Amino acid sequence: MIERISLPGKEIILIGTAHISEESVRLVKETIELEKPDVVGVELDNERLHQLMNQEQWQNLDVVQAIKEGKTYLLLFNILLASMQQKLGQDIGVKPGSEMKEAILIANSLKIPIALLDRNVKITLKRAMSKMSLLEKAKLFYAIIGGLFGFAGEKIDAKKIEEMKKQDTVSQLIDELSKQMPSVKEVLVDERDHYISNKIININTKKIVCVLGAGHLQGIKRILTGQSTVNLDISKLEKIPKSPDYVKFLKYSIPAFFILLVLYAFFAKGFSVTVNILLMWFVAHGLLAALGALIAKAHWKSIAVSFLAAPFTALHPALAVGWFSGLMEAKIKAPQIKDFESLRNITSYSDLNKNRITHILLVTAYANIGGTIGTIIALPYAAALLV
């Protein structure tokens, strides 16, 4: 799809593409060669540009640092998303992002400057994760896993991809996304529409061809033609929202509440009740965190670390048991070059566990989930003993 927009002193040509479409690659090539614009804009940021042009992109990944910084879920989500896109591309015979790469290669061959239009992908993902509700995260995770492992929705082929690029179909998909996952739609579609539009407007040139995902085409057109009245100030869109106050409250209130329960039990109920509460706390957290690591097929040392660390990390708002489990697993099963090279070829749960990088992330995530369930079980039990 192509949209032409005329503004005072500027002609903007928007090309709506699918990232795994041979037809999109052809359309991009023909349009740039025909129009010979002053600038070619692409829906990429510096990081995604580097990933697209550099086949060894994942070899710079530091999984240990990601665990220490608490980015396990964000990194796992990013890997799964990239793997799903890669799988779709393999099914259709087109590498993801081929139309963006073609735009860059054609622009370079014609000596046309390239403008990167999109927001930093890490900021986008962090904003999405911070705004999504637990239900939205579950829906998105299911959609990605279903698309990757082939149990959600109909099979996508080249014909289906071309049908999905049509304006009415794209609009229907975006409307459905806004109903099912409004926060995802806000961050991944609406915010980026305004961010990209701002970038386009501020490019000082007479003629620009912009290569965009089809889902952004109509939103950006409305903004550029003045049909959308939303402020184009993008400074707020480059900031990571702080965690909701209730999240910080829970991190500190749960340990404080448990400590108060223990103190009250000791002075009001006696030594035996206090021991029972502490025993339940240690057993519930230790066993469930260890079970999580076991389900992720962790080494026995990592399982033992999960069991020992969980009761204590649950009392510290800045720590998580999965960090210790994952770091131990990373020490025992350090990622090899082949693991980095095969990250985008993950097509099954078995592949997730065979690849040492995603295996470490799974151990971290499952141990954390087990520890959280331990808190949910242990606190009511402790409170019930005081009644």
N, C-alpha and C positions, 0 to 999 in steps of 0.2 A: 504494500500500500504506500502511496505517495501523497503527501499534502503540501501544497504551496501556500506560503504566507508572505504577503507584502506589507512591510512596515516602512515608515519614512527613512529613506536612504539605505534600506536593507531588504534583501530577498532571502527567505528561509525556505529550504526544501527539506521536508521531513520524510525519511524512509522508515516505515514500520516493518520490522523483520521478526522472524523467529530465529532463535539462536542455534537451531539444528535443522536448518532448511536450505537445501541446494538452490531452490528458487530464490531465496533471499540473497544468497551469495551472488547469483547472476544479476539480480536487480540492482544491488549495490554497485557492482562493477560497471554495469551499463550506465547507470545514472551519473556516477562521478565522471566517467569518460565523456559523456554527452554534455553535462552541465559545466564542467571545468570550473568549479567554484574557487573562491579565494581561500576558503578554509573548509576542511572536512572535520566535522565534530562527531565523536563516537561516545556511546553510552558506557564509558569506562572511567576508572580512576587510575592513578599511578600503579597501585598494587595489582589490580586486575589486568592492566596492560602488561605488566611484567610477567604475570602468570600465563597470559595468553601467548606471549612471544617467547617464553622461556620454558622449555619442556621439563627442566629440572627444578621447577618451582618448589616442590615439597621438600627438597633436600635441605632447605634452610630452616625447616620446622624444628623447633626445640620443644619436644613434648614435655620434658621435665619442667622447663620454665613455665609452660602453660598450666601444669598442675599446681605449681607453687603459687601462681597468680590467680588461681581459682577459675581458670577459663576452660575447664574440662568440657562442660556441656556445650559451650560456644564452639569449641574446636571440633568436637564430635559432630555437631550439627552441620558445620561448614563442610566437613569431609563427606558426610552422608549426602548433602545437597549436591556437591560436585560429582560424587559417584553416580547419583541418579541421573544427572544431566549427561554424564559420560555414557551411561548405559543406553539412554534414549538415542544419543548420537550414534552409538554402535548399531542399534537396531535399524536406524534409518540410513546409515552410511555417511553421515556428516559429523565432523568433529564439532563439539560445542564452541560457539563463538567464531565460527568460520567466516561469517559475514562481517564481523568486526575486524578480523585479521585481514580479510580481503580489502576492506576500506582503507586500512593502514598501508597495505602493500601498494595499492593503486595510487593513493595519495603520494606516497614516497616516490613512486616511479614518475609521477607527473610533477614532482617537486611542489606539492601543495601542502601548506602547514596543517598540522593535526591539532585539534583541540579536545582535551579530555573533559567531558561534560558531567560526569557522575560524581556523587559523594563517595568518600572513602568507604570501602565495603565493610571494614571493621566497625566504623561508626554506625552504619546502617544496621548491621546484625546486632550490635549492642543495644541500640535504641529499640529494635524489634523485641529482643529478649526481655528488656526492662519493662516494656509496655504491655506485653502479652499476659493474659491471665493464664492460670494453670490449665484450664480447659482448652484455651487456644493453643498452648504449647503442645498439649496431648494430641489435638486434631492435626496440627502441622507435622508433628513427629510421625503420626500414623500415615499421613499423606506421603511423606518422603519415604518412609520404610516401605509403604505399599507400592510406590512407584519404582523403588529400587529392587524390591524382591518380587514384584509382579502379582500382588494379591489385592490391589486396590484399583478399581476403575478398569476401563477397557484398554486394550493394547493400542499404543500410539504408533501409527505408521506415517510415511511421508504425506499421503493424501490427507490424513487427519490433521497433520501440522498445517498444511496449506488452508484447510477449512477453518482452523482456529484463528488464522490471521485476519479473517474477514471482520469488518467493523462490528456487525451485529453480534457475532459469536464472541469477540473479545469483550464487548460491553456486557454480555450475559455472564461471562466468566468473572469479570471484575465485580459485577453486582452480586454474584453468588459468594465471592470471596468476602465482600463487605458484610454479608449476612452471617457467614460462618466464622470468620476471623476478622472482625473490624479493626483490631489493633495492627494486625499484619498488613491489611490493606492500606491503613493510614501511613505506616512507615515505609513499606516497600513500593507503594504506588503513589499516593497523594504527595507525600513529602518529597519524593524524588522527582515528581512532575514539576514541582515548584523550584527545586534545586536546579534541575537541568534547564528549565526555562530561564532562570536567572543567569545561568552561565551563557546561554545562547544570546540573550539580550545584550550582555556585556562584552561580547566579542566584537571588536571594532573592525568590521568588514562589510562589504556591499553584498556579497553572495556567499551563503554557507549551506552546505549539504550536511544534514545530521542523520546519523544512523542510530536508530532507537529500537528497542523492543516494541512490538505492536501494541502491547498493553499500555504503553505510555503515550501513544500517538495522539489520541483524542484529548486527553487531559492537558498535554502540553500545547496543543492547538488552541484549546479554550483559553488558556492563560495568555498565550502570545497575542491572541486576537482581542483580548480584553473582555472575554465572556465570563472569566472568573475574576472575582473581586478580591480574592485572598492576597494579602500582602506578600510581596516577593522577597522580603528581608529573610535571608537564609542563615544568618548568624546563629539563630536558635536551633536550626536543624543540624548544626555541626557539633552540638554538645550532647554528652551522654547524660540522660536523666538520672537523678539520684534514685536509689531504691526507695520504694514507698516507706513512709514512717513506720507502718505496722511491721515491716520486715525487720527493721533495726530494733523495734520494740521487742519482737519475739526472740531475736538473737540474744538479747540481754535479760529479758524477763524470765525465760524458761530456766536458765541456770540459777538465777537469783531465787526464783520460786522454789526450785528443788532444794537449794541450800537452806532456805527458810523452813521447808518441810522437815528436813533432817534435824535441824536445830529444835524445832517444836517437838518432834517425835522423841528426841533424846530427853528433853526436860519434862515433857508432859506424859509420854507413854512408856518411857523406859528403854533400857538397853536392847532388849530382844526385838522390839518393834523397829528400832533404828537399824539394827543389823539386817532385818528382813527387807527394809526399804533399800538399803545400800546394796544388798545382795541382788535384789530384783533389778536395780539400776545397772549393775555390772553385767549380770547375766543377759538381760534383754538387749542391751546395746552390743555387748561382745558377741553373742551368738548370732544376732541378726546381721551385724556388719560382716562377720565371718561368713555367714551364709551367702550374703551378697557377693563377696569375693569368690566364694566357692562356685556359685552359679556362673560367674564370669570365667571360670576355669583358671583361677589364679594359682600360683605356686604356693605350697603349704606354708612357706615363710611369710608370704603376703597375707595369707588367711590368718596366721597367728598374730601378725602385726595388727590386723583389723580387729581381732578379738581383744587384744590388750589396749589398743589406743582408743577404741570407741567410747568407753565410759568416761574417759578424761576429756576427749575433744568435745563431747556433748556439753561439757561444762564451760567451754571456752568459746565465746562468740566469734572469735577470729580464726578458729581452726575447724577442720573437717577431717573425719577419719579417712576418707578416700584419698586425701593427699598423702598420707603415710603409706596406705596400701599401694597406691599407684607408684610412688617413688621406690618402694621396695621391689615392686614388679619390674620397674624400669632398670633397676640395678641388676636384677637376676636375668632378665630377658631384654638386654639393651637392643634397641632398633638397629637393623642393618640397612645397607644401601637398598637392597631389594624391597624392603618394606616401604621405603619412601617412593620407590619407582612404581609400586603396585597399588598405591593409595586410591587412584582413580579407577581401578579395575575391580573394586569390591562390588559383588552382585548377590551376596547371600550372607546370612548371619555367620555361617561357617567361615567365610572370608574375613569378617570382622574379627573373629578370634584368632585366625591364622596370622593375620598381619599384626606384627608386634606393637605398632603404634596405636591402632584402634583397640587392640587387646588391652593395652595399658589404660586407655581411656575408659574402656568398659569396666575394668576392675575398679578404677577410681569412682565411677558413677554408681556402680552397684553397691559398693561398700558404703557410699554416702546414703543411698536410698535405704539400705538396711539399718544404718545408724539412726536415720530419721524415724523409721517405723519403731525402732527401739524406744525413742523418746515418747512417741504416741502411746505406746503400751505401758511404759514404766511410770509416767507421771500420774495417770488415773489410778494405777495400782497403789502407788505411794499415798495418794490422797485418801483412798478407800480405807487404808489401814489406820488412818487417824480418826475415822468417824466413830 
